[in-house]
Amino acid sequence: MAASLRALPEANDVNILRGIEGEAARQYFAALNFLIRSDIREAFRMEGRNRRPPRDPINALLSFIYTLLMNDCRSAVEAVGLDPQIGFLHAIRPGRASLALDIMEEFRALADRLALSLINRGQIAAKDFVAREGGAVLLADDSRKTVLIAYQERKQEKLSHPLLHEPVALGVLPHLQARLLARTLRGDLAEYPPFLMR
């Protein structure tokens, strides 16, 4: 990870930047296995990030939570008058909310924490997933409800925003960051202040 951070200032092309991010993500997801309780780790073993379809329980859970988060980010971007399709870092493709995905990157750790908490607390277990033909793994219907409730509860938790210096509900963060991005694009701010987890 330190090597990826050192390489960032030299990335003068978006494709080089995407390559650095891809390598950092590979290393990050490889470490997630060690954050799962040892007695249930085998049931949630992850061999890297996979999706469309997810092929193991943790990827299925992450994909579901990321979808919830992306929809919140898309709503935030649209609420401040920006086009969610036109992003900076994610490739622009028809039907892809690239700007929402860009904003979402700032909050991915919050989604990952929620997934790990649900697993480690036993709120989601291996029995809460269904294997489909072709190797896809999905959350069972009742389990999706459990995750939705936990996601909504987590959005009510507060933290101190580094720029505002006051408590802010986690669910409001995408809207704050979208507003800051809009102000930056309109020239009201010299540069975009990203949200960094402490």
QUIDA-V361281 format. One record per helix or strand of 3 or more residues. SS is the DSSP state (helix for helix, strand for strand). FROM is the first residue (numbers start at 0). LEN is the number of residues. If there is no record, write none. Layout:
# QUIDA-V361281
ss,from,len
SS,FROM,LEN
SS,FROM,LEN
This chain:
# QUIDA-V361281
ss,from,len
helix,1,7
helix,13,22
helix,40,4
helix,56,23
helix,97,23
helix,125,3
strand,128,3
strand,136,3
helix,140,16
strand,157,3
strand,166,3
helix,169,16
